[in-house]
Amino acid sequence: MGGAETARPLTPVLLGPTAVGKTAVATALSRLVPLSVVSADARQVYRRLDIGSAKPEPALRAEVPHYGLDLIDPGERYSAGRFARDASAWLAEIRAAGRLPLVVGGTGFYVRALAEGLFREPPLDPVRRERLSTWAAGLPDATLARFAVRLDPRFRGGGRQRGSRALEVAFLTGRPLSWWQREAREFGVMRPWYIVLTLPREVLRRRIADRVDRMLAAGWVDEVQRELARGTAPSAAGLDGIGYREVVAMLQGRLEPTAMREAIITATRRYAKRQDTWLRHQLLGAPVWSLDASASPEQMAGQILERWRTTSHFALRASHS
């Protein structure tokens, strides 16, 4: 193992599909060891979008330091590259405070940015970039995806933001995004130790439905109404996410109120399936430990801490060998 590789600190990364119970496990773990959470969730970066993004409750955030939450307003853009730069500083700050950093996420691109590095972004003309962004915002989802695939045959989807990004880089640099990611990659800032929470599909489906019900009961629709009343565009980044877009459609009369709950549940289940597929195929070249999330958060936290102490001990010995 080379010096540059061992110089990167080993970092626990708690992963799993939406609603699998990552926050509960992180909370239980925080009661066993001083830690700070780095959220690797593209939905939780938006201010005021709290309920539908399943942000940790204020009481928990007062008890356990959290990074990566409430960074930008809906409508603003926050890329995986920006996350990697910000999170690099957060990880250093956490370690300097003598705490264990725990990366908790459901956004695979954010995790990869930290572990594997991203590309050095070429300079993009801001005027042309803005015009292109406005044009892409008016394209239907399917049309945007078709353009992205034509411009970059390696494009594998990931929503409107990823599609717009593929168009932007290809049009403004003359090379597809996948080329830049392959040829201009920078080194990651951590060596990940992946803990992947898993559940049988039917159990996860029930958890998703239960969580959607809790979110709606907590005032999710009111949250979206307040944001729209601030003047935020219905199609703004953040409001175009899973669940939020269904609530917006209902408020605009494009979706019957009685159909909204099921539409959110269906979209969330599809998202969880995509996350599961990503986790099975993208965590390469690093230790991966799958953990059955049917156990209690306290049981899982104890297992994680025991395994972490062994794993980090051997990693430390290897770095000095």
PLY file of the C-alpha trace (Angstrom):
ply
format ascii 1.0
element vertex 321
property float x
property float y
property float z
element edge 320
property int vertex1
property int vertex2
end_header
0.00 0.00 0.00
1.48 3.32 -1.08
2.23 6.30 1.16
-0.41 8.54 -0.44
-3.05 5.90 0.16
-2.17 5.24 3.80
-1.98 8.98 4.52
-5.73 9.22 3.97
-7.51 8.45 7.24
-9.80 5.45 7.40
-13.35 6.76 7.82
-16.55 4.87 8.64
-19.32 5.44 6.08
-22.86 4.36 6.98
-24.90 3.61 3.87
-28.20 2.07 2.91
-31.39 2.82 1.01
-33.79 5.50 2.17
-35.84 4.60 5.29
-33.52 1.74 6.26
-32.72 3.43 9.59
-29.35 5.14 9.14
-30.16 8.11 11.39
-31.32 5.87 14.23
-28.12 3.82 14.05
-25.93 6.93 13.92
-27.76 8.30 16.96
-27.24 5.08 18.92
-23.57 5.03 17.93
-23.13 8.64 19.12
-24.07 7.48 22.63
-21.18 5.01 22.62
-18.39 7.15 21.19
-17.93 10.92 20.60
-18.68 11.42 16.94
-19.83 14.00 14.43
-22.02 13.20 11.45
-21.23 14.29 7.91
-24.45 14.07 5.89
-23.85 12.83 2.34
-27.42 13.47 1.24
-28.15 15.76 -1.68
-31.64 16.53 -0.35
-30.56 17.68 3.09
-28.37 20.52 1.81
-31.49 22.67 1.23
-32.61 25.09 3.90
-36.24 24.89 5.04
-36.85 21.54 3.29
-36.70 19.60 6.52
-39.61 17.19 6.68
-39.45 15.69 3.20
-35.67 15.30 3.30
-35.82 13.48 6.67
-33.32 15.76 8.36
-32.38 14.83 11.93
-34.56 16.48 14.56
-33.25 19.73 16.13
-32.82 18.00 19.51
-30.49 15.42 17.96
-28.54 18.08 16.09
-28.05 19.92 19.38
-26.70 16.73 20.92
-24.56 15.47 18.02
-22.72 17.85 15.65
-23.95 17.51 12.07
-22.29 18.82 8.91
-23.75 19.07 5.42
-27.21 20.33 6.39
-28.92 23.60 5.43
-26.16 24.84 3.13
-28.13 26.50 0.31
-31.61 27.78 -0.54
-33.92 25.79 -2.82
-33.17 26.70 -6.41
-29.42 26.93 -5.84
-27.03 24.31 -7.06
-24.74 22.13 -4.94
-22.59 19.64 -6.79
-20.79 16.51 -5.67
-17.51 18.32 -6.30
-18.48 21.14 -3.95
-19.56 18.59 -1.38
-16.16 16.85 -1.59
-14.32 20.13 -1.05
-16.54 21.14 1.86
-16.53 17.70 3.46
-12.75 17.53 3.30
-12.62 20.56 5.60
-15.37 19.15 7.83
-13.53 15.85 8.29
-10.33 17.67 9.26
-12.25 19.85 11.72
-13.94 16.85 13.33
-10.69 14.97 13.76
-8.96 18.05 15.17
-11.70 18.19 17.81
-10.89 14.62 18.83
-14.16 13.20 17.53
-14.85 10.34 15.15
-16.30 11.45 11.80
-19.17 9.30 10.56
-20.26 9.86 6.97
-23.96 9.02 6.65
-25.50 9.01 3.24
-27.86 7.94 0.59
-26.37 9.95 -2.29
-23.84 7.73 -3.97
-22.19 10.47 -6.02
-21.36 12.37 -2.83
-19.79 9.32 -1.24
-17.76 8.53 -4.34
-16.56 12.11 -4.49
-15.08 11.76 -1.01
-13.67 8.28 -1.46
-12.48 8.29 -5.05
-12.17 11.96 -5.91
-13.78 13.89 -8.72
-12.43 15.57 -11.80
-10.78 18.97 -11.93
-13.59 21.01 -13.41
-12.62 22.98 -16.52
-13.50 26.68 -16.63
-17.03 27.20 -17.95
-18.24 30.47 -19.44
-20.79 31.81 -16.88
-23.02 33.54 -19.45
-23.29 30.52 -21.73
-23.72 28.32 -18.65
-26.69 30.36 -17.46
-28.36 30.32 -20.90
-27.85 26.59 -21.16
-29.27 26.05 -17.68
-32.38 28.05 -18.54
-32.88 26.08 -21.74
-32.40 22.72 -20.03
-34.87 23.66 -17.28
-37.62 23.84 -19.92
-37.02 20.33 -21.25
-39.23 17.44 -20.17
-37.45 14.82 -18.07
-37.38 12.23 -20.86
-36.03 14.71 -23.42
-33.31 15.89 -21.04
-32.25 12.29 -20.41
-32.14 11.52 -24.16
-29.93 14.56 -24.81
-27.63 13.52 -21.95
-27.23 9.98 -23.32
-26.56 11.23 -26.86
-23.88 13.62 -25.59
-22.41 11.10 -23.16
-23.11 7.41 -23.92
-21.88 6.55 -20.40
-24.56 8.66 -18.77
-26.53 6.44 -16.38
-29.25 8.78 -15.18
-29.63 10.25 -11.71
-32.30 12.92 -12.10
-32.59 16.34 -13.68
-29.55 17.83 -11.98
-27.30 15.07 -13.25
-28.82 15.35 -16.72
-28.34 19.12 -16.82
-24.78 18.66 -15.64
-24.04 16.21 -18.47
-25.40 18.69 -21.04
-23.52 21.59 -19.54
-20.11 19.93 -19.53
-20.50 18.38 -22.98
-21.71 21.57 -24.68
-19.29 23.96 -22.97
-16.11 21.84 -23.03
-16.60 19.69 -26.13
-16.03 16.51 -24.12
-18.54 14.34 -22.24
-18.71 14.38 -18.46
-17.52 10.77 -18.25
-14.29 11.75 -20.07
-13.50 14.44 -17.50
-14.33 12.07 -14.65
-11.95 9.50 -16.08
-9.07 11.66 -17.35
-8.96 14.53 -14.87
-9.70 12.74 -11.61
-8.31 14.03 -8.34
-7.50 11.82 -5.37
-10.16 11.21 -2.73
-9.80 12.62 0.78
-10.60 9.51 2.81
-10.27 5.75 2.82
-13.81 4.50 3.37
-14.92 1.66 5.59
-18.42 0.98 4.33
-21.20 -0.24 6.60
-24.22 -1.04 4.43
-27.56 -1.47 6.20
-29.85 -3.97 4.50
-33.45 -5.12 4.92
-35.70 -7.61 3.13
-37.58 -5.81 0.37
-41.01 -6.15 1.94
-39.80 -4.85 5.30
-38.22 -1.83 3.61
-41.41 -1.19 1.64
-43.40 -1.05 4.87
-40.87 1.28 6.47
-41.07 3.59 3.48
-44.87 3.74 3.68
-44.77 4.36 7.43
-42.23 7.14 7.05
-44.21 8.85 4.30
-47.26 8.80 6.58
-45.25 10.34 9.42
-43.89 13.06 7.12
-47.35 13.97 5.85
-48.70 14.04 9.41
-45.79 16.30 10.44
-46.81 18.96 7.92
-44.94 18.15 4.71
-47.58 19.79 2.51
-47.47 22.97 4.63
-43.68 22.99 4.34
-43.93 23.02 0.55
-46.68 25.65 0.56
-44.52 27.96 2.67
-41.60 27.54 0.28
-43.72 28.29 -2.77
-45.13 31.35 -0.98
-41.57 32.65 -0.64
-41.42 32.82 -4.43
-39.43 29.64 -5.00
-40.21 28.18 -8.42
-42.14 24.89 -8.34
-39.43 23.32 -10.52
-36.55 24.69 -8.42
-33.75 22.40 -7.33
-34.86 20.84 -4.07
-38.54 20.98 -4.88
-37.91 18.70 -7.86
-36.78 15.89 -5.57
-38.64 12.69 -4.80
-41.73 13.36 -2.73
-41.48 17.12 -3.07
-42.38 17.03 -6.74
-45.49 14.96 -5.97
-46.57 17.45 -3.30
-46.00 20.32 -5.76
-48.04 18.50 -8.40
-50.89 18.10 -5.94
-50.79 21.76 -4.94
-50.85 22.75 -8.63
-53.84 20.52 -9.32
-51.90 18.07 -11.48
-52.28 15.26 -8.96
-55.37 14.35 -6.99
-54.90 14.77 -3.23
-56.08 11.20 -2.69
-53.40 9.92 -5.07
-50.50 11.93 -3.65
-49.57 9.59 -0.79
-49.36 6.52 -3.03
-47.42 8.47 -5.68
-44.82 9.48 -3.09
-44.54 5.93 -1.75
-44.13 4.50 -5.26
-41.45 7.06 -6.22
-39.58 6.48 -2.96
-39.62 2.71 -3.41
-38.18 3.09 -6.90
-35.50 5.39 -5.52
-34.63 2.87 -2.80
-34.29 0.18 -5.45
-31.88 2.37 -7.45
-29.88 3.05 -4.29
-29.68 -0.67 -3.56
-28.47 -1.38 -7.10
-25.83 1.35 -6.79
-24.60 0.00 -3.46
-24.24 -3.52 -4.87
-22.16 -2.42 -7.86
-20.24 0.75 -6.99
-18.46 0.10 -3.68
-15.29 -1.28 -5.19
-11.79 -1.51 -3.79
-12.71 -0.80 -0.15
-13.87 -2.84 2.86
-17.65 -3.36 2.80
-19.60 -4.80 5.72
-23.30 -5.54 5.25
-25.40 -5.37 8.40
-28.94 -6.63 8.85
-30.99 -3.59 9.88
-33.74 -5.74 11.39
-31.91 -5.55 14.74
-32.37 -2.62 17.10
-30.29 0.53 16.49
-28.53 -0.07 19.82
-27.55 -3.61 18.84
-26.25 -2.45 15.48
-24.32 0.42 17.05
-22.59 -1.99 19.42
-21.67 -4.29 16.53
-20.36 -1.38 14.46
-18.21 -0.02 17.28
-16.70 -3.43 18.01
-15.93 -4.05 14.33
-14.62 -0.49 13.89
-12.13 -0.82 16.73
-10.72 -3.95 15.15
-10.72 -2.56 11.61
-9.16 0.79 12.52
-6.51 -0.93 14.68
-5.33 -3.07 11.79
-5.49 -0.09 9.42
-3.29 1.94 11.78
-0.77 -0.88 12.03
-0.69 -1.22 8.23
-0.08 2.50 7.79
3.02 2.30 9.99
4.39 -0.89 8.46
0 1
1 2
2 3
3 4
4 5
5 6
6 7
7 8
8 9
9 10
10 11
11 12
12 13
13 14
14 15
15 16
16 17
17 18
18 19
19 20
20 21
21 22
22 23
23 24
24 25
25 26
26 27
27 28
28 29
29 30
30 31
31 32
32 33
33 34
34 35
35 36
36 37
37 38
38 39
39 40
40 41
41 42
42 43
43 44
44 45
45 46
46 47
47 48
48 49
49 50
50 51
51 52
52 53
53 54
54 55
55 56
56 57
57 58
58 59
59 60
60 61
61 62
62 63
63 64
64 65
65 66
66 67
67 68
68 69
69 70
70 71
71 72
72 73
73 74
74 75
75 76
76 77
77 78
78 79
79 80
80 81
81 82
82 83
83 84
84 85
85 86
86 87
87 88
88 89
89 90
90 91
91 92
92 93
93 94
94 95
95 96
96 97
97 98
98 99
99 100
100 101
101 102
102 103
103 104
104 105
105 106
106 107
107 108
108 109
109 110
110 111
111 112
112 113
113 114
114 115
115 116
116 117
117 118
118 119
119 120
120 121
121 122
122 123
123 124
124 125
125 126
126 127
127 128
128 129
129 130
130 131
131 132
132 133
133 134
134 135
135 136
136 137
137 138
138 139
139 140
140 141
141 142
142 143
143 144
144 145
145 146
146 147
147 148
148 149
149 150
150 151
151 152
152 153
153 154
154 155
155 156
156 157
157 158
158 159
159 160
160 161
161 162
162 163
163 164
164 165
165 166
166 167
167 168
168 169
169 170
170 171
171 172
172 173
173 174
174 175
175 176
176 177
177 178
178 179
179 180
180 181
181 182
182 183
183 184
184 185
185 186
186 187
187 188
188 189
189 190
190 191
191 192
192 193
193 194
194 195
195 196
196 197
197 198
198 199
199 200
200 201
201 202
202 203
203 204
204 205
205 206
206 207
207 208
208 209
209 210
210 211
211 212
212 213
213 214
214 215
215 216
216 217
217 218
218 219
219 220
220 221
221 222
222 223
223 224
224 225
225 226
226 227
227 228
228 229
229 230
230 231
231 232
232 233
233 234
234 235
235 236
236 237
237 238
238 239
239 240
240 241
241 242
242 243
243 244
244 245
245 246
246 247
247 248
248 249
249 250
250 251
251 252
252 253
253 254
254 255
255 256
256 257
257 258
258 259
259 260
260 261
261 262
262 263
263 264
264 265
265 266
266 267
267 268
268 269
269 270
270 271
271 272
272 273
273 274
274 275
275 276
276 277
277 278
278 279
279 280
280 281
281 282
282 283
283 284
284 285
285 286
286 287
287 288
288 289
289 290
290 291
291 292
292 293
293 294
294 295
295 296
296 297
297 298
298 299
299 300
300 301
301 302
302 303
303 304
304 305
305 306
306 307
307 308
308 309
309 310
310 311
311 312
312 313
313 314
314 315
315 316
316 317
317 318
318 319
319 320
